[in-house]
Amino acid sequence: MAKGDFSISGWSTHSDISLEVDRISGIGGPEYPRLIIPIDFTLRPSEDRGKIETYSLLWLQSGLHIGNIKIGDGFSEPIAEYSWVDLSPRQISIEIPLDLYRIEKIEERRRGDIQFRLSGSALVAKHPSVLKAGSNEQQEYRRDVEKFTKGSFNITFSIPQSHWVNQIMPGLGYGKVKVIEIPMQEKTIPDTFKNALEEVIQAQNYFTQGDYDKAVEHCRNALEPLKGLLPEIKTLLTNSKYEWVAEVGQATYDWIDKIYKKTRDVSSIPHHPPSVGHFSRFEAQAILMVTIALLSYTGKYLEQGKNE
């Protein structure tokens, strides 16, 4: 549970503000993505010189930050939470509208877990103070408003990678990226494709963690074995006594060769300094998918060629 602080007119109160990270959700899909942050809030009365001062919390205005960068603004529904002594926490949902651009920016900064800071102001009604009751007296409270004032709050929390990827991102319009199975040529070229598969798995792990440059770097490593296999692939595709089949095979090989070289060149960028900040989530996802497709397609041809 993450806990924060709350103050009214510059002085701290006995109020409690906290949140359970696993209650945070994403809704709205790509059309209207919003982050829903339920916070537990208890506004308690204060005592000053034998007098009890009570308040009512009317609404919250908040800003969501990553470090010093503001991501979005949110408002609560009208609250009217009165500061009784024995009140249990009131759950207040803060809705933060996002868009795909800001979601991309969050993903660029995320490295595994992601830390946010929710801060803002509150509209508070101050009620007239009353004398503190004795031990055998019933405490009096007043509901009429003496004045309206401002409160402020601040709470920092970290969302685990698993909750962000599996629970929040799908609700915001992002699905999970799944690794397509790469054929394993265990009897023919076990070392080559076994290493390539391991590199793809590493690429997906880094992608899930939000480290897109590292993901692309491992895609480059996964493609490296194809360099020495391209001549064999060309022979398999073009070795036909029928001219039209050979022409189709040559065109297929030219496509594979071009896609391979372009993907390899682009994915080699993280191997050179600076090694961060090159690729967005979308770009890394595209390179990962092309890498898997190349390995799957060429691996199938090589497997067939060995069995013929």
URLIN-V61230 format. One record per helix or strand of 2 or more residues. SS is the DSSP state (a for helix, b for strand). FROM is the first residue (numbers start at 1). LEN is the number of residues. Records with the same first field share a line. If there is no record, write none. Layout:
BEGIN
SS=FROM-LEN + FROM-LEN
END
This chain:
BEGIN
b=2-7 + 11-2 + 16-4 + 25-3 + 34-9 + 46-3 + 51-3 + 55-12 + 69-7 + 81-2 + 90-8 + 114-14 + 130-2 + 145-15
a=21-3 + 100-10 + 161-8 + 170-3 + 190-20 + 212-12 + 226-13 + 243-25 + 269-3 + 281-27
END
